Amino acid sequence: MLRGLYTAVSAMQTTEKKMDVTANNMANVNTTSYKKDVVITESFPDVLLQKINGKISPEHFTNKPMVIEQQGDGYQLKTESGYFTVKTELGNSYNSEIRLAVDKSGYLRTFSLDPNGNIDTSNGNLVLNSAGQQIFVGEDPFQITENGQVVVNGQSVGSIINRGYNNTIGTINGGLRLNHIEVNFSQGTLQETGNNLDIALKGTGFFKVFTPDGEMFTRSGSFTLNDNGEIITPEGYFLAGQWGSILADGQDFQLTEKGEIIVNNEVVDQIEIIDIENTKSLRKHGLGFYYPEEGTEIEEREFTGEVLQGFLEASNIDPIREMIEMINTYRAYESNQKVISSYDEILKKATNEIGRIG
């Protein structure tokens, strides 16, 4: 079987999902406080190609020193002397280039950059040494030498370069796959409305609301009042205050930048605003609500932003960028579709003509 078929099909499946996500982003460009979704992809594990009954001495690798570039607290490495090994959900993968950093547990792991350009190892793969073991460096500073040694406090804890086997002739890849969909929580544009019940957050943070499914979080500050004078969302969910739901005296109240509610020059309550460290564990629900993924706990930190009364936060969607992304995705889909058509013609010719007699 021509393995290019698998590569093209996996790419088409991934681009189809990217198109769906981009289209959903475009549809919510005018939705208050909507946060765009981003498709995170990764290649299938690169496996080692081996020659049957072959024997290639390790000297077929060059002795060039490893290329090392530091990226903040992480490293980007490239080698011609073997392969780096990472442990993925689908098995070990072998690559000649890698980006790695220390995760929260002290192990070396591949990383990506979040929307703010910070290193994120939460969805990375564990880096293995030449013996196939995880590499632990702890909280101490570490260095990587040009020959692939990981050094902690002057002591080598292993080599990250794998030379493969004597009959290894290279690697093979199965194409691209969807890893996960991530929410970009970057700030949207703040738009003044003049309505006292429109509240926006400048900076990171979420309003806490009470729903029939439990506590949830939102950035959407388009509130109203129920018959009892309590502040609620358009869906009827209560905005959380220090002592539960917030009772406002009509619409004639003021807010401080920290969310304190002032009526007749007296602080009567305070909006409960939570700033979440591990936003990657949040999942979307309905129109602009978020809840923690099952099995995870919210990591809170002090809210350092500002509460603005009479403002709403717009979506963080740039329609021009999304349109360009949609066009590029569609072209990538078409290109892979043509590849499959070409393979289909080759197989058809091989079946009908190569084996013909006379």
C-alpha positions as CSV (number, residue, x, y, z in Angstrom):
1,M,0.0,0.0,0.0
2,L,1.2,3.5,-0.8
3,R,1.7,5.1,2.6
4,G,1.2,8.6,1.1
5,L,-2.5,7.8,1.1
6,Y,-2.5,7.6,4.9
7,T,-0.7,10.9,5.2
8,A,-3.1,12.7,2.8
9,V,-6.2,11.3,4.4
10,S,-5.1,12.2,8.0
11,A,-4.3,15.7,6.8
12,M,-7.8,16.0,5.2
13,Q,-9.5,14.8,8.4
14,T,-7.5,17.4,10.4
15,T,-8.1,20.3,8.0
16,E,-11.8,19.4,8.0
17,K,-11.9,19.8,11.8
18,K,-9.9,23.1,11.5
19,M,-12.5,24.4,9.0
20,D,-15.3,23.6,11.4
21,V,-13.6,25.4,14.3
22,T,-12.7,28.4,12.2
23,A,-16.3,28.6,10.9
24,N,-17.6,28.5,14.5
25,N,-15.2,31.3,15.4
26,M,-16.5,33.4,12.5
27,A,-20.1,32.8,13.5
28,N,-19.4,34.2,17.0
29,V,-17.5,37.3,16.0
30,N,-20.2,39.5,17.5
31,T,-20.9,37.3,20.5
32,T,-20.1,39.2,23.8
33,S,-16.8,38.0,25.4
34,Y,-16.6,35.0,23.1
35,K,-13.1,33.3,23.2
36,K,-11.8,31.8,20.0
37,D,-11.0,28.1,19.7
38,V,-7.6,27.0,18.4
39,V,-6.9,23.6,16.9
40,I,-3.7,22.0,18.2
41,T,-2.3,19.4,15.9
42,E,0.6,17.0,16.1
43,S,2.2,14.4,13.8
44,F,1.7,10.7,14.4
45,P,4.7,9.1,16.1
46,D,7.8,8.8,13.9
47,V,8.9,5.2,13.9
48,L,12.3,3.8,13.1
49,L,12.8,2.3,9.6
50,Q,14.9,-0.8,9.7
51,K,16.5,-2.8,6.9
52,I,15.7,-6.5,7.1
53,N,18.8,-8.6,7.6
54,G,20.8,-5.3,7.2
55,K,23.6,-4.0,9.3
56,I,24.7,-0.4,9.3
57,S,27.3,0.7,11.8
58,P,26.5,3.6,14.1
59,E,29.2,5.6,12.3
60,H,26.6,6.4,9.5
61,F,25.5,9.2,11.8
62,T,27.7,12.4,11.6
63,N,29.7,13.5,14.5
64,K,28.6,17.1,14.3
65,P,27.8,18.7,17.6
66,M,24.1,19.1,18.5
67,V,22.6,22.5,17.7
68,I,21.3,24.1,20.9
69,E,19.0,27.1,21.1
70,Q,17.6,28.3,24.4
71,Q,14.0,29.6,24.5
72,G,13.3,31.2,27.8
73,D,13.4,28.3,30.3
74,G,13.3,25.7,27.5
75,Y,15.6,24.4,24.8
76,Q,15.2,23.7,21.0
77,L,17.6,21.0,19.9
78,K,18.6,19.6,16.6
79,T,21.0,16.7,15.9
80,E,22.4,14.7,13.0
81,S,24.0,12.1,15.4
82,G,20.8,10.1,16.1
83,Y,17.3,10.7,17.3
84,F,15.4,12.2,20.2
85,T,12.8,9.9,21.8
86,V,9.5,11.0,23.2
87,K,6.8,9.0,24.8
88,T,3.4,9.6,23.2
89,E,-0.1,8.2,23.7
90,L,0.4,6.1,20.5
91,G,3.9,4.9,21.3
92,N,7.5,6.2,21.2
93,S,8.3,8.8,18.5
94,Y,11.8,9.4,17.1
95,N,12.7,12.9,15.8
96,S,15.9,14.8,14.8
97,E,14.5,18.0,16.3
98,I,12.8,18.7,19.7
99,R,11.7,21.4,22.0
100,L,11.9,20.6,25.7
101,A,11.5,22.1,29.2
102,V,11.0,21.0,32.7
103,D,7.4,20.2,33.7
104,K,5.8,20.7,37.2
105,S,7.0,17.3,38.3
106,G,10.7,17.9,37.4
107,Y,10.8,15.8,34.2
108,L,11.9,16.9,30.8
109,R,8.9,17.2,28.5
110,T,8.2,18.7,25.1
111,F,6.4,22.1,25.2
112,S,4.3,24.5,23.1
113,L,3.8,28.2,23.5
114,D,0.5,29.6,24.9
115,P,-1.2,32.7,23.3
116,N,1.0,34.9,25.5
117,G,4.2,33.3,24.3
118,N,4.8,31.4,27.6
119,I,6.2,27.9,27.7
120,D,3.4,25.3,28.4
121,T,4.3,21.6,29.1
122,S,0.8,20.5,30.2
123,N,0.1,18.7,26.9
124,G,3.7,17.8,26.1
125,N,5.3,14.4,25.8
126,L,7.9,13.0,28.1
127,V,11.4,13.0,26.8
128,L,13.3,9.7,27.2
129,N,17.0,9.0,27.5
130,S,19.0,6.6,25.3
131,A,17.9,3.8,27.7
132,G,14.2,4.6,27.2
133,Q,13.7,6.1,30.6
134,Q,12.2,9.4,31.7
135,I,14.6,12.1,32.5
136,F,14.3,13.7,35.9
137,V,16.1,17.0,36.7
138,G,14.0,18.3,39.5
139,E,14.1,22.0,40.4
140,D,17.8,22.4,40.0
141,P,19.3,24.2,37.0
142,F,20.4,21.9,34.2
143,Q,22.4,22.1,31.0
144,I,22.5,20.1,27.8
145,T,25.9,19.5,26.2
146,E,26.7,19.4,22.5
147,N,27.0,15.6,22.6
148,G,23.5,15.2,24.2
149,Q,24.3,14.8,27.9
150,V,21.9,16.2,30.4
151,V,23.9,17.7,33.3
152,V,22.4,18.6,36.7
153,N,24.7,20.0,39.4
154,G,27.8,18.9,37.4
155,Q,26.5,15.3,37.1
156,S,25.2,13.6,33.9
157,V,21.7,12.1,34.3
158,G,21.8,10.5,30.9
159,S,22.0,11.1,27.2
160,I,19.0,12.2,25.2
161,I,20.3,11.0,21.8
162,N,19.2,7.6,20.6
163,R,21.3,6.1,17.8
164,G,18.7,3.5,16.9
165,Y,19.8,0.0,16.0
166,N,22.5,-1.3,13.7
167,N,20.0,-1.8,10.9
168,T,18.2,1.6,11.4
169,I,18.0,3.5,8.1
170,G,15.7,6.4,9.1
171,T,12.2,7.3,10.3
172,I,8.7,7.2,8.8
173,N,5.7,9.3,9.8
174,G,2.0,8.5,9.4
175,G,0.8,12.1,8.9
176,L,-1.0,14.7,11.0
177,R,-3.7,14.2,13.7
178,L,-5.8,16.4,15.9
179,N,-4.3,16.7,19.4
180,H,-6.9,18.9,21.1
181,I,-8.9,22.1,20.8
182,E,-7.7,24.9,23.0
183,V,-9.4,28.1,24.1
184,N,-7.6,31.4,23.5
185,F,-8.5,33.5,26.6
186,S,-6.8,36.7,25.3
187,Q,-8.6,40.0,26.1
188,G,-11.3,41.2,23.7
189,T,-12.0,44.9,22.9
190,L,-13.9,46.8,25.7
191,Q,-16.9,48.6,24.4
192,E,-18.8,51.3,26.4
193,T,-22.5,50.9,26.6
194,G,-23.5,53.2,29.4
195,N,-25.7,50.5,31.0
196,N,-25.0,50.1,34.7
197,L,-25.8,46.4,34.5
198,D,-23.1,45.8,31.8
199,I,-19.9,44.9,33.5
200,A,-16.6,44.0,31.9
201,L,-13.3,42.7,33.2
202,K,-10.1,44.3,32.1
203,G,-7.3,41.7,32.5
204,T,-7.6,38.0,33.4
205,G,-10.4,36.7,35.6
206,F,-14.0,35.4,35.5
207,F,-17.3,36.1,37.1
208,K,-18.7,33.3,39.1
209,V,-22.4,32.3,38.5
210,F,-24.8,29.8,40.0
211,T,-26.4,27.5,37.5
212,P,-28.6,24.4,37.9
213,D,-25.4,22.4,37.0
214,G,-23.4,24.0,39.8
215,E,-20.9,26.9,39.8
216,M,-19.6,28.1,36.5
217,F,-17.5,30.9,35.2
218,T,-18.0,33.5,32.5
219,R,-16.5,36.7,31.0
220,S,-19.8,37.8,29.7
221,G,-20.9,40.8,31.8
222,S,-24.3,41.4,30.2
223,F,-26.5,41.2,33.3
224,T,-30.1,42.1,34.2
225,L,-32.3,42.1,37.2
226,N,-35.0,39.5,38.2
227,D,-38.3,40.4,39.9
228,N,-36.5,40.2,43.3
229,G,-33.9,42.8,42.2
230,E,-31.1,40.2,42.0
231,I,-28.4,40.4,39.4
232,I,-28.8,37.5,36.9
233,T,-27.4,36.5,33.5
234,P,-29.8,36.5,30.4
235,E,-30.2,32.7,31.1
236,G,-31.4,33.4,34.6
237,Y,-28.2,32.3,36.4
238,F,-27.4,34.3,39.6
239,L,-24.2,36.4,39.7
240,A,-22.2,35.3,42.8
241,G,-21.4,37.8,45.5
242,Q,-19.8,37.4,48.9
243,W,-22.9,36.0,50.5
244,G,-24.6,34.3,47.5
245,S,-26.7,36.1,45.0
246,I,-26.4,39.9,44.7
247,L,-29.4,42.1,45.6
248,A,-29.1,45.4,43.8
249,D,-31.3,48.4,44.6
250,G,-32.7,48.8,41.1
251,Q,-30.1,49.9,38.6
252,D,-28.9,52.8,40.7
253,F,-25.6,51.4,42.1
254,Q,-21.9,51.9,41.4
255,L,-19.0,49.5,41.1
256,T,-15.4,50.0,42.3
257,E,-12.6,48.7,40.2
258,K,-12.4,45.6,42.5
259,G,-16.1,44.8,42.1
260,E,-17.5,46.3,45.3
261,I,-21.2,47.3,44.9
262,I,-22.0,50.7,46.4
263,V,-25.5,51.8,47.1
264,N,-26.1,55.2,48.8
265,N,-22.3,55.6,49.3
266,E,-22.2,52.3,51.2
267,V,-20.6,49.0,50.2
268,V,-23.4,46.4,50.3
269,D,-21.7,43.5,48.6
270,Q,-18.9,42.5,46.3
271,I,-18.9,40.6,43.0
272,E,-17.0,37.3,43.4
273,I,-14.3,37.3,40.7
274,I,-12.0,34.4,40.3
275,D,-8.7,34.4,38.5
276,I,-7.8,30.9,37.3
277,E,-4.2,29.7,36.8
278,N,-5.0,26.5,34.9
279,T,-7.4,27.8,32.3
280,K,-6.5,24.9,30.0
281,S,-8.6,22.7,32.2
282,L,-11.7,24.8,31.6
283,R,-14.4,23.5,29.2
284,K,-17.0,25.5,27.4
285,H,-20.7,25.3,28.2
286,G,-23.5,27.1,26.5
287,L,-23.0,30.7,25.5
288,G,-19.8,31.9,27.2
289,F,-19.8,29.7,30.3
290,Y,-16.9,27.5,31.5
291,Y,-16.6,24.7,34.0
292,P,-13.5,22.7,35.2
293,E,-12.8,19.4,33.4
294,E,-13.8,16.4,35.4
295,G,-11.1,15.3,37.7
296,T,-9.3,18.6,37.9
297,E,-9.3,21.3,40.5
298,I,-9.3,25.0,39.9
299,E,-6.0,26.7,40.8
300,E,-7.0,30.2,42.0
301,R,-4.8,33.3,42.1
302,E,-5.4,36.9,43.2
303,F,-7.5,38.9,40.8
304,T,-5.3,41.9,39.7
305,G,-7.5,43.2,36.9
306,E,-10.1,45.9,36.9
307,V,-13.9,45.9,36.9
308,L,-15.5,48.4,34.5
309,Q,-19.2,49.3,34.9
310,G,-21.1,50.3,31.7
311,F,-18.8,48.3,29.4
312,L,-18.9,45.0,27.7
313,E,-16.1,42.9,26.4
314,A,-16.3,42.0,22.7
315,S,-15.1,38.7,21.3
316,N,-11.4,38.3,20.6
317,I,-12.0,37.2,17.1
318,D,-10.2,39.0,14.3
319,P,-12.5,38.3,11.3
320,I,-9.8,39.1,8.7
321,R,-7.4,36.6,10.3
322,E,-10.1,34.0,10.6
323,M,-11.0,34.5,6.9
324,I,-7.3,34.0,5.9
325,E,-7.1,30.9,8.1
326,M,-10.3,29.5,6.4
327,I,-8.8,30.1,2.9
328,N,-5.5,28.5,3.8
329,T,-7.3,25.5,5.4
330,Y,-9.5,25.0,2.4
331,R,-6.4,25.1,0.0
332,A,-4.7,22.6,2.2
333,Y,-7.7,20.3,2.0
334,E,-7.8,20.6,-1.8
335,S,-4.1,19.9,-2.1
336,N,-4.5,16.6,-0.1
337,Q,-7.6,15.8,-2.1
338,K,-5.5,16.0,-5.3
339,V,-2.8,13.8,-3.8
340,I,-5.4,11.1,-3.1
341,S,-6.8,11.4,-6.7
342,S,-3.2,11.0,-8.0
343,Y,-2.6,7.9,-5.9
344,D,-6.0,6.5,-7.1
345,E,-4.9,6.9,-10.7
346,I,-1.6,5.2,-10.0
347,L,-3.3,2.3,-8.4
348,K,-5.9,2.0,-11.2
349,K,-3.1,2.0,-13.8
350,A,-1.1,-0.6,-11.8
351,T,-4.2,-2.9,-11.5
352,N,-5.4,-2.6,-15.1
353,E,-2.2,-2.3,-17.1
354,I,1.0,-3.5,-15.3
355,G,-0.3,-7.0,-14.9
356,R,-1.8,-7.3,-18.4
357,I,-0.5,-10.1,-20.6
358,G,-0.3,-9.7,-24.4
